[in-house]
């Protein structure tokens, strides 16, 4: 087994920059393409692509796709909630600017944390 690295190498830094940049311009690209592709179709393409990438990753790592451990329904529920979140985000971008959507999307974890502290 290889020793754990204490710093990021150039490939890891490049991957992080590409991922952060793609997540950062996501709403802008969605907003620009709404005129040509419906929000529902964009969400379906995104979810299908993500599912395919995860499936290929599991095959490459020789992980079983389905296990009988009782988590199927919880996983399907979480997937449906994430799908609904992105569907509503894409639909909401038809009514507002991308900058406003970015603020709402990335502010939500803080709102949930404060709400959990107050109400739970």
Residue, then its C-alpha position, 0 to 999 in steps of 0.5 A: x500500500x502506498x504512503x499517504x501524501x501530505x500535499x496535493x500534486x499537480x493533477x489533483x490541483x488541476x482537477x480541483x480547479x476544473x471541478x470548481x470552475x465547472x460548478x461555478x459556471x453551471x447556472x450561467x450555462x443553464x441560463x444561456x441554454x434555456x432558450x434552446x433546451x428545456x430545463x427538464x431536458x437539461x436536468x435529465x441529461x445531467x442526471x443521466x450523465x452523472x448516473x453513467x459516470x458513477x456506474x462506470x466508476x463502480x465497474x472499474x473498481x469492481x464494486x457491486x452495483x446492487x447489494x442487498x443491504x437495505x439501502x436501496x429505498x433510501x438511495x432512491x429517495x435521496x436520488x429523487x430529492x436531488x433530482x427534484x432540487x436540480x429540476x426546480x433550480x433549472x426551472x427557477x432559472x427561467x424566472x431569475x438571473x443566474x447570479x441570484x440563483x447561485x446565491x440561493x443555491x450556495x446559501x442553502x446549507x447555511x440556512x438549513x444549519x441555522x434552521x436545524x439549530x433553531x428548530x431541532 
